[in-house]
């Protein structure tokens, strides 16, 4: 198997109440219009952004390298999450910084980068480089994605970009919908490999790898 693109994510395990809350959030018919892109990419926080596998490497190389990465990272608690406005999108954001979380994201970007094929011109153009700040443009040029290391931020997207009326309508509903799940402790004890089987397909989880061994 060599999918069109792969990505390394934090995603709650299927039996986690947060995963169940997200599934029901995205499945509701009344929210289909505001969750279309978020559904396509899957409920997640990005660690290693989506990339095409470099020529000469295989899916098995991705799994092996991700296992090597995960083996050296002990499980750690995730800070409490809350619904937030992220540049117009509704997203779950951490309420306190986490050095362990930042370190995992940094390691995923750097240590798995040998797997990544360089982005082509169309992929770069989709990132709207002309709208990026200098730091984000440097990240895009070096790592193929604007938000890495100092520019990375944890987020689990819940909606399309909304206007003020959309936020007034949907943010209170999201806060109520996720309240019970977000009141429970969350652990980062696995990383998930998602794949986009062919260009434009939905990302789906195909492997989950435990941290620490």
N, C-alpha and C positions, 0 to 999 in steps of 0.2 A: 504494500500500500504506500503510495506517495501522494498525499492530498495536495490540493492547490496551495493551501496555507495551513500553518499550525500556530498555536499560541499557548503560552504557559500562564495559567490563571490561578488566583485564589478563588475557590468556589466552595460554598458549604457542601458537606456531604449530603447525599439524597435523603438521609434520615434525619437531618438537622431541621428543627422547626423553622429556621430562616429560609432554607430551601423550599419548604412547603409554603411559606408565606409568599415567597417570590413567585412560585408556580401559580398560585391562585391569583396573585396580582396581575400577572401577564395573561392569564387565561380568560379574565373577565371580558365579556363581549363589549361592554361599555368603555373599556380602556384600550381596545385594539388600535384605534387611531393614534393614540399618544404613546404606544409602546412598541411600534413596529420595528424600529432600528434596535432597540434594546433587546427585543426577543431574538432578532437575528444573531446577535453576537453572544447571547447567552448571559445568564446572571453571573457576574464575575467581577473581580478586580484584576486589572492587568498587571502581570509581573514581567513577562517577556512578550512584547506586542506581536501581533500576527506577522508571520514572515513566510516566504517561500523557502523551501529547503534547497541548499546549495547543490549544484551539480556535483555528482560523485558521492553524495551522501544519501542516506535512506531514512525511512521512518524508524527503523530499528536504531539508527544512530541518535535520533531525537530522543527516543525512550531511554536509551542507555545513558546519554549525557544528562538527562533530567534526573535519572536515578542517582547519578554521581553527585549532582548538585544537592539533591534532597538529603542524601546520606549525611552530609556535613552540617545540616541545619537542625538543631533540636526544636521540637514543638514549642510554641509560645502562645500566650493569651493575646487575643485581638482586643484592642481598646473598644470601649462601648461605641456603638454606631448610632447615628441619628439621621433622619431625613434632612437634606440640605438643598439649597439652591446652588447649583454649580453652573455658572455662566448660562443660566436659563433652563438647564436640565434639572429634573429631580433626581437625586442620587443619595445613596447611603454613604456618609463620610464618617471617619473616625472623629471622636470628640477629644482625643488627646494624641499626641505624637507617640510613635513607637519606633525606637531604634532597631528592634529586631525585624519589624515589618519593612523598614527602609532597607536594611541590610539584605533581606531576602530579595527584594525587587532589584537592588543593585547587582547582586550576584547573578540573578537570572539573566539580566541584560548582558553583563560582561562575560560570564562563563559559558553561556550558550550561543554567543555571537558567531562562533565558527560554523554553526549550522546554517546561518542565514545567507541566502542569496542577496546580492546588492539590489536595492529597489530600482525599478526602471523609471523612465521619465514620467509615465502616467501615475505611478504610485507616489512619486514625489509631488506631482502637481495636485493630487487629491488632498495633500496635507496643507494646501494653501500657503506655501513658504513665504509669499509676499506679505502675509498677515502676521507672521510670527515675529516675536522678539528675537534679539540677537542670541540669547542663550538657547532658546528653543530651536532656532535655525542651526546652531552648532550641533545640537543633539541629533537633529534630523540628518545632517550631513554625515555625522560619524556613525550613528546607530540605527538610522532608518526610521526614526520616530522622534517627535519633538519633546516628549515628556519622559525623561530618564534622569536618574541620579538627582541633581539639585532641582530639576524641573518636574520630577515625578510627584504625583499625589494619588493617594488611595481614593477610589470611588467605585461604587457599584450602581450603574445607571438604571434608572427606573422609568424614564420617559424621554420623549423627544424634547427639543427646546420649546418652552412654553412662554406665552406672553403673560402679562400681569393677571389677566382674567383667568388664564389657565392655571397659574399658580394658586390663585384664590380658590379655584374649584378643586384642584387635585392634591395640593400639598396637605391640607388637613386630612383628607381621605387616606393618603399614604401614611401619615403619622399614626393614624388610628389603626390602619391595616397591619403595620409592622410592629406596633408597640409591644405586643406579647413576646414575639420572637426576639426583639432587641433587648428585652429585659433580662434575658438569659445570658450566662457567660458564653463567650465564643472562643474557640481555640483554632489556631492555625496549625494543623498537624498533618496536612497533606497539601500537595500541589496537584493541579489538574491539567492535563493536556487536552485542548480542544482542537478540532480540525474543521476547516472549510473544505469539504470534499472536492468541490469544483467552484470556479469563480461565481460569486453571488449567492452560493448556498448558505444556509444557516450554519453557524458554528455549533458543533455538538461535542460533548465530552466523550472521549474514547479511552482515556487512561487516567487513573488516580494513583499517585505515588506518595507513600508515607514519608514524612520528615524523620530524620534521625536514624535511618537505617532500613 
